[in-house]
Amino acid sequence: MSLNEKMVQDAVKKVLANMKISEMTAVGAKEPRMASVNGRGVFEDMNEAVETAKEAQKVVRKMSMDQRETIISAIRRKTHENAETLARLGVEETGMGNVGDKILKHHLVADKTPGTEDITTTAWSGDRGLTLVEMGPFGVIGAITPCTNPSETVLCNAMGMIAGGNTVVFNPHPAAVETSLFAVNLINEASLESGGPDHIACSVASPTLETGNRMMKHKDLPLIVATGGPGVVTAVLSSGKRGIGAGAGNPPALVDETADIRKAARDIVNGCVFDNNLPCIAEKEVVAVAAVTDELIGWMTEENGCYVIDERQQRALVDVVLKEGKLNRRCVGRDAKTLLSMIGISSPSEIRCIIFEGEKEHPLIRTELMMPILGIVRTKDFEEAVETAVWLEQGNRHSAHIHSKNIDNITTYAKAIDTAILVKNAPSYAAIGFGGEGFCTFTIASRTGEGLTSAGTFTKRRRCVMSDSLCIR
């Protein structure tokens, strides 16, 4: 599926119209609790979950690629069928994001997550015989998933891991238990309906830090995949096991004087506000050369629903969003109107994003907020813009964006920023196949170097050598 910007906007409008809502405003995340979902694959004890997944993997590893693909196809179908349910459940449980965009994300996962086609064989044939390198399963994979994209990450990871012949045990974020376990249940239902085993995906009813630690230390889990903040990734990389870590980012969007400024304003805002800025790839701040900064702000406010806040309002927003110097989790994933109301501003209904101009050191600019707030840093020239963007990205090597028609500038920026993702002249979500080419993933392993993960990422390479035989040239 290849979607252009108009198609994305039309799809959102259609979804919202069908649901008879003009917008979805999170009403506040609930306290973490034990899931009420008592579905397939849900256990009280982490050890039991691992042991059960281990038994299921004995079946999965013997299945043909066609059989695995049949299960994955069923997961895709169930994801399409339950996209609205999963989206609503995610917003209700976490208080973050909006239903319309989450529906679109689930359809994207179903359509563009790679399956068994990502499992390939490399071969060398010559005078001395034949050598094959094949992708084999790790076995049972432990996966830690976030509350920002809970069911999307579970479903996306599961499809890739199953394609590689693995089963998986999830330790979801405590704030998104019901949503995550609903997805786990769908995966197992899909397997059973396709003639596969039960419990190809498992989890615990009440995930905690303790169950996560137990999972990371379990002797039967050779690979741990973590999607979340820097703390959880550090813990995984300290576990003594193979770890794939998808950590934090603070993606800057650079705009130079050669860009189509009107389009840049539209793309930046659309990427920033998608699901209320929850995706880790989303634009978190803007760095613009001085020659185009005023024009950029003008298009942002005139055509793209941006509200400019003054210095007093900025201070008030800092006090709310960064309460006592720490990120206020109750503000994460909230829409712009809600955030403005928290500082006493009643904004028009069309407001989608909060913007202001500030120095790079501004707390709302240097901090990854995951909210539709865009600080704009004005620089004297492109060279300073690159230095500023690199400073703001903070060495996460995650994602960055540029709006420019100068190929040399794009190349210079790409080398300097050195991120797993670089989006050029498009909204950030083009990076995961939404309005751009390429596959979808919600685990972007910038810290451990795998980049955008897929089925092949969750396999190990095995070399098979036949010496002096099977060469018929």
C-alpha positions in Angstrom: 0.0 0.0 0.0 1.5 3.3 -1.0 -0.4 6.3 0.3 0.2 10.0 -0.6 -0.6 12.8 1.8 -4.1 13.4 0.5 -5.0 9.8 0.9 -3.8 9.8 4.5 -5.9 12.9 5.3 -8.9 11.5 3.5 -8.6 8.2 5.4 -8.4 9.9 8.7 -11.5 12.0 7.9 -13.4 8.9 6.8 -12.6 7.0 9.9 -13.6 9.9 12.2 -16.8 10.4 10.2 -17.8 6.8 10.5 -17.2 6.9 14.2 -19.3 10.0 14.5 -16.6 12.0 16.3 -14.8 15.1 15.3 -11.8 14.4 17.4 -10.7 12.0 20.2 -9.3 13.6 23.3 -7.7 11.4 25.8 -9.3 11.8 29.2 -6.4 10.7 31.3 -4.6 7.4 31.6 -5.9 4.9 34.1 -3.8 3.5 36.9 -1.9 0.3 35.9 -4.0 -2.8 36.8 -4.3 -6.5 36.2 -5.8 -7.2 32.9 -9.4 -8.2 32.6 -8.6 -10.1 29.4 -8.3 -13.7 30.3 -7.5 -14.8 26.7 -5.2 -17.4 25.2 -1.5 -17.1 26.1 -2.0 -15.2 29.3 -0.5 -16.7 32.5 -0.1 -15.6 36.1 3.5 -16.7 36.3 6.4 -15.7 33.9 8.1 -19.0 34.2 4.9 -20.8 33.1 4.5 -18.4 30.2 8.0 -19.2 29.0 7.6 -23.0 29.4 4.4 -22.9 27.5 5.9 -20.8 24.7 8.8 -23.2 24.6 6.5 -26.2 23.9 4.7 -24.3 21.2 8.1 -23.4 19.5 8.9 -27.1 19.1 5.9 -27.2 16.8 6.5 -23.9 15.0 10.2 -24.6 14.2 9.1 -27.8 12.3 6.4 -25.9 10.3 7.0 -25.2 6.6 7.3 -21.6 5.5 3.9 -21.8 3.9 2.4 -22.9 7.2 4.0 -20.0 9.0 2.8 -17.6 6.3 -0.8 -19.0 6.7 -0.7 -18.1 10.4 0.7 -14.6 9.6 -2.0 -14.0 7.0 -4.6 -14.9 9.7 -3.0 -12.4 12.1 -3.1 -9.7 9.4 -6.9 -10.4 8.8 -7.6 -10.3 12.6 -5.7 -7.0 12.9 -7.8 -5.5 10.1 -11.0 -6.8 11.7 -10.1 -5.5 15.2 -8.3 -2.3 14.2 -11.0 0.0 15.7 -11.4 -2.2 18.9 -7.6 -2.1 19.5 -7.4 1.6 18.8 -10.3 2.5 21.2 -9.0 0.2 23.9 -5.5 1.7 23.6 -6.8 5.3 24.0 -9.2 4.3 26.8 -6.6 2.4 28.8 -3.5 4.7 28.4 -5.2 8.1 27.8 -2.7 8.7 25.0 -3.1 9.2 21.2 -6.3 9.3 19.2 -8.5 6.6 17.8 -8.5 7.7 14.2 -4.7 7.6 13.8 -4.4 4.4 15.8 -6.9 2.7 13.5 -4.7 3.7 10.5 -1.6 2.4 12.3 -3.2 -1.1 12.8 -4.1 -1.3 9.2 -0.6 -0.3 8.3 0.8 -3.1 10.5 -1.5 -5.6 8.9 -0.6 -4.6 5.4 3.1 -3.8 5.5 4.8 -5.9 8.2 7.1 -8.4 6.4 6.4 -12.1 6.8 8.3 -15.1 5.6 9.4 -13.3 2.4 12.0 -11.7 4.7 13.6 -15.1 5.5 16.1 -15.6 2.7 19.0 -17.9 1.9 22.4 -16.7 0.6 24.4 -19.2 -1.5 27.9 -19.4 -3.0 28.7 -22.0 -5.6 32.2 -22.6 -7.1 34.9 -25.1 -7.9 35.1 -26.2 -4.3 31.4 -26.9 -3.8 28.3 -25.2 -2.3 27.9 -23.0 0.7 24.5 -21.8 2.1 23.8 -19.3 4.8 20.3 -19.8 6.1 18.2 -17.9 8.7 17.2 -20.0 11.7 15.0 -19.4 14.7 16.4 -18.3 18.1 13.7 -20.3 19.8 11.6 -18.4 22.4 12.1 -14.6 22.2 11.4 -12.3 25.2 9.9 -8.9 24.2 9.3 -5.8 26.2 6.7 -3.5 24.6 5.7 0.1 25.3 2.5 1.9 26.2 2.8 4.4 23.3 2.1 1.8 20.6 1.1 -1.2 22.6 -0.9 -3.5 20.3 0.8 -2.3 17.2 4.2 -3.4 18.6 2.9 -6.7 19.8 1.3 -7.6 16.5 4.2 -6.3 14.4 6.8 -8.1 16.5 4.8 -11.3 16.6 4.5 -11.6 12.9 8.2 -11.1 12.3 9.2 -13.5 15.1 6.8 -16.2 14.0 8.0 -15.9 10.4 11.5 -16.7 11.6 10.2 -19.9 13.4 10.2 -18.4 16.9 7.5 -18.0 19.6 7.5 -15.0 21.8 6.8 -14.1 25.5 5.8 -10.5 26.0 6.2 -8.3 29.1 3.9 -5.4 28.1 4.1 -1.9 29.8 1.9 -2.0 32.9 -0.1 1.0 31.6 -1.2 -0.9 28.5 -1.9 -4.4 29.8 -5.4 -5.0 28.5 -4.6 -3.6 25.0 -1.4 -5.7 24.8 -3.1 -8.9 26.0 -6.0 -8.4 23.6 -3.4 -8.5 20.8 -1.7 -11.6 22.3 -5.1 -13.3 22.3 -5.7 -12.5 18.7 -2.4 -13.9 17.7 -3.1 -17.3 19.3 -6.6 -17.4 17.9 -5.1 -16.8 14.4 -2.7 -19.7 14.9 -5.4 -22.1 16.0 -7.7 -21.1 13.2 -4.9 -21.7 10.7 -4.0 -25.2 12.1 -1.1 -24.0 14.2 -0.4 -24.5 17.9 -1.8 -22.4 20.7 0.5 -20.2 22.8 2.8 -19.0 20.0 2.6 -15.7 21.9 2.4 -15.6 25.7 2.4 -13.0 28.4 1.6 -12.5 32.1 -1.7 -11.1 33.4 0.0 -8.5 35.6 3.4 -7.4 34.0 5.8 -5.5 36.3 9.5 -4.7 36.5 9.9 -7.9 38.4 8.3 -10.1 35.7 10.4 -8.2 33.1 13.6 -8.9 35.1 12.6 -12.6 35.4 12.1 -12.8 31.7 15.4 -11.2 30.9 17.2 -13.7 33.2 15.3 -16.8 32.1 17.7 -19.5 30.8 15.4 -20.4 27.9 15.2 -17.0 26.3 18.3 -16.5 24.1 17.1 -13.1 22.7 15.5 -10.1 24.3 13.9 -7.4 22.2 13.1 -4.1 24.0 11.0 -1.3 22.6 10.8 1.6 25.0 12.8 4.2 26.9 16.5 4.3 27.5 16.2 2.6 30.9 14.6 -0.6 29.7 17.1 -0.8 26.8 20.0 -0.4 29.1 18.6 -3.2 31.3 18.3 -5.5 28.3 21.8 -4.8 27.2 23.1 -5.5 30.7 21.3 -8.9 30.8 24.2 -10.8 29.4 22.1 -12.0 26.5 21.7 -11.0 22.9 19.7 -7.8 23.0 17.9 -5.7 20.4 17.2 -2.3 21.8 14.8 0.2 20.3 15.3 3.3 22.5 14.5 7.0 22.6 14.9 9.6 20.0 14.4 13.3 19.7 14.1 13.7 15.9 14.8 17.2 14.5 13.3 18.5 11.3 15.7 20.8 9.4 14.4 23.3 6.9 16.9 25.1 4.6 16.3 28.0 2.2 15.9 25.7 -0.9 12.9 23.8 0.5 9.3 24.2 -0.6 8.3 26.0 2.6 4.6 25.7 2.2 4.9 21.9 1.8 7.5 21.6 4.5 5.1 23.3 7.0 2.3 20.9 6.1 4.5 17.8 6.2 6.2 18.7 9.5 2.9 19.5 11.2 1.1 16.4 9.8 4.0 14.2 11.0 4.1 15.9 14.4 0.4 15.6 15.2 -0.1 12.0 14.0 -1.4 10.0 17.0 -0.6 13.1 19.1 3.2 12.7 18.5 3.5 9.3 20.1 5.6 7.6 17.4 9.3 7.8 18.3 10.0 8.8 14.7 7.8 11.9 14.8 9.1 15.4 14.4 9.9 16.7 17.9 11.5 20.1 17.1 12.3 22.2 14.0 15.6 23.8 13.0 15.2 26.4 10.3 17.6 28.8 8.6 16.8 32.4 9.3 16.0 33.2 5.7 12.8 31.0 5.8 11.9 30.8 9.5 9.2 33.5 9.3 7.6 32.1 6.2 7.6 28.6 7.7 5.9 29.9 10.9 3.4 31.7 8.7 2.4 28.6 6.8 2.2 26.6 10.0 -0.3 29.0 11.5 -2.3 30.0 8.4 -2.9 26.6 6.9 -1.9 23.9 9.4 -3.7 24.6 12.6 -0.7 25.8 14.7 -1.0 28.0 17.8 1.9 30.3 18.7 2.5 30.7 22.4 4.4 33.6 23.9 7.2 33.5 26.6 4.7 33.6 29.5 2.7 30.7 28.1 5.9 28.8 27.4 6.9 29.1 31.0 3.4 27.9 32.1 3.6 25.0 29.7 7.1 24.0 31.0 5.6 23.9 34.5 2.9 21.6 33.4 4.6 19.4 30.9 7.9 19.1 32.7 6.6 19.0 36.3 9.4 19.5 38.7 11.9 19.0 35.9 10.5 15.6 34.9 8.3 14.6 32.0 4.7 14.6 33.1 3.4 11.3 31.9 -0.2 12.5 32.0 0.6 15.0 29.3 2.2 12.5 26.9 0.1 11.7 23.9 -2.5 14.4 24.6 -3.7 16.7 21.8 -2.8 20.4 21.5 -6.2 21.7 22.6 -6.0 19.7 25.9 -2.4 20.8 26.5 -3.4 24.4 26.0 -6.4 24.1 28.3 -4.0 22.9 31.0 -2.4 26.4 31.0 -5.7 28.2 30.8 -6.0 28.8 27.0 -9.2 28.1 25.2 -8.2 27.5 21.6 -10.2 27.2 18.4 -11.3 23.7 17.4 -9.0 23.6 14.4 -5.8 23.9 16.5 -3.6 20.8 16.0 -0.2 21.8 17.2 1.6 24.2 19.6 4.6 26.1 18.2 7.0 28.7 19.5 10.5 30.0 18.6 13.3 29.4 21.1 16.9 28.6 21.7 18.1 25.0 21.3 18.5 24.8 25.1 14.9 25.5 25.8 13.5 22.6 27.9 10.5 22.1 25.5 12.9 21.8 22.6 15.8 19.7 24.0 13.5 17.2 25.7 11.6 14.4 23.9 8.0 15.2 24.8 5.8 12.9 22.7 3.2 15.7 22.4 2.2 18.0 19.5 4.5 20.7 20.7 7.1 22.1 18.2 9.8 24.4 19.2 11.5 26.2 16.3 15.2 27.1 16.4 16.3 29.9 14.1 19.9 29.5 12.7 21.9 31.9 10.7 22.8 29.4 7.9 22.7 25.8 6.9 26.0 24.9 8.7 24.7 26.2 12.0 21.4 24.4 11.4 23.2 21.0 11.0 25.2 21.6 14.1 22.1 22.5 16.0 20.1 19.5 14.8 23.0 17.1 15.7 23.1 18.6 19.2 19.3 18.2 19.6 19.3 14.6 18.4 21.6 13.9 21.3 23.4 11.0 19.8 20.4 8.7 19.9 21.0 7.9 16.2 17.3 7.3 15.9 15.4 9.5 13.4 15.8 12.8 11.7 14.1 14.8 8.9 15.1 17.4 6.3 13.2 19.6 3.9 15.5 20.7 1.1 16.0 20.6 -2.7 19.8 20.8 -2.4 21.2 17.3 -2.8 24.6 18.4 -1.3 22.8 19.8 1.8 20.8 16.6 2.2 24.0 14.5 1.9 25.9 16.7 4.4 23.0 16.4 6.9 22.7 12.7 6.4 26.4 12.1 7.2 26.4 14.4 10.2 23.1 13.2 11.9 23.9 9.5 11.3 20.5 8.2 12.2 18.8 4.9 11.5 16.0 6.9 9.7 16.3 10.0 7.6 13.1 11.3 6.0 13.5 13.8 3.1 10.7 16.1 2.1 7.9 14.1 3.7 6.1 13.6 7.0 7.9 11.4 9.5 5.5 8.5 9.0 6.7 8.0 5.5 9.6 6.2 7.2 7.4 3.3 8.2 5.7 2.9 4.8 2.9 5.3 5.4 3.0 7.5 2.3 6.5 6.2 1.5 8.1 3.0 0.2 9.3 0.3 2.5 8.0 -2.0 5.2 6.4 -1.2 8.5 7.9 -1.7 12.0 7.4 -0.3 15.5 10.7 -1.5 16.8 13.5 0.7 15.5 16.7 -0.6 17.0 18.9 2.5 16.6 20.9 1.8 19.7 22.0 -1.7 18.9 22.3 -1.0 15.1 19.7 -3.2 13.5 17.6 -0.2 12.5 14.1 -1.0 11.3 13.5 -4.6 12.5 11.7 -7.2 10.5 11.4 -11.0 10.4 15.1 -11.5 9.4 16.2 -9.5 12.4 14.8 -12.2 14.7 16.8 -15.0 13.2 20.4 -16.3 13.5 22.6 -17.1 10.6 23.9 -20.6 10.0 26.4 -21.6 7.4 26.1 -25.0 5.7 29.1 -26.1 3.6 29.3 -28.9 1.1 32.9 -29.2 0.0 33.8 -30.3 -3.6 30.3 -31.4 -4.3 27.1 -30.1 -5.8 29.0 -27.8 -8.2 27.7 -28.6 -11.7 29.1 -25.7 -13.7 
